[in-house]
Amino acid sequence: MTDINASTHDFLDQLSRQTDEFRKEVEEARRERDEAAARLVTLEKRLADSAEALRAMRFYAGDIAQDTTSDTEAGPANGQGDARPRSIEEAILQVLRTEGALSPLDISLGVNALGLASPASSVRARLSKLIQRGALQRDDKSRYSLVAAGMEATRAP
C-alpha cells in the first residue's frame, strides 16, 4: 500500500509541476499576445497617419492621380480626376490653393462648402498639423496660407 501511495504522490507531484509549467507558459503567451497587439495598434496608427500625410501632400503637389494608398479609385469612370477632397487636409489645401490667406473660420466654411462636413475644431487641429509638417504658414493676423512649393513643404515631418 505504501508503494501505491508513494507512486500516487509522485504522479501528483509531476502533474502539479507540469500544470504549473503550463500555467506559466500560458501567462507568457498571453503577455506576448498583448504586447504584439499593442505593437500592431501602434503600427496601424503610424501607417494611417503616414498614408494620410502622403495623400495630403500629393494633393498639395497636384499629384493626386498617382495615389495608390486608397481603397477607392482616384477618379470617376470618365477618366477625369475627382476634385472633391477625401480628407480634411486635402480640403484645407484645396481651399487655400484657390483662396489664398484665410482665417480658420473661413477655412472651415470652405471645407464644409466642398462637401466635407467637419467641425471647426477638427479643421483647427489639421491646420496645426499642416503647419508642423511645413505645408502651411500663419501670419501675424492668424491667417493661414500655403508655403511655396519646393521650400518648407518638402521637409520631413
C-alpha positions, 0 to 999 in steps of 0.5 A, a space after each residue: 500500500 505504501 508503494 501505491 501511495 508513494 507512486 500516487 504522490 509522485 504522479 501528483 507531484 509531476 502533474 502539479 509541476 507540469 500544470 504549473 509549467 503550463 500555467 506559466 507558459 500560458 501567462 507568457 503567451 498571453 503577455 506576448 499576445 498583448 504586447 504584439 497587439 499593442 505593437 500592431 495598434 501602434 503600427 496601424 496608427 503610424 501607417 494611417 497617419 503616414 498614408 494620410 500625410 502622403 495623400 495630403 501632400 500629393 494633393 498639395 503637389 497636384 499629384 493626386 492621380 498617382 495615389 495608390 494608398 486608397 481603397 477607392 479609385 482616384 477618379 470617376 469612370 470618365 477618366 477625369 480626376 475627382 476634385 472633391 477632397 477625401 480628407 480634411 487636409 486635402 480640403 484645407 489645401 484645396 481651399 487655400 490653393 484657390 483662396 489664398 490667406 484665410 482665417 480658420 473660420 473661413 477655412 472651415 466654411 470652405 471645407 464644409 462648402 466642398 462637401 466635407 462636413 467637419 467641425 471647426 475644431 477638427 479643421 483647427 487641429 489639421 491646420 496645426 498639423 499642416 503647419 508642423 509638417 511645413 505645408 502651411 504658414 500663419 501670419 501675424 493676423 492668424 491667417 493661414 496660407 500655403 508655403 511655396 512649393 519646393 521650400 518648407 513643404 518638402 521637409 520631413 515631418 
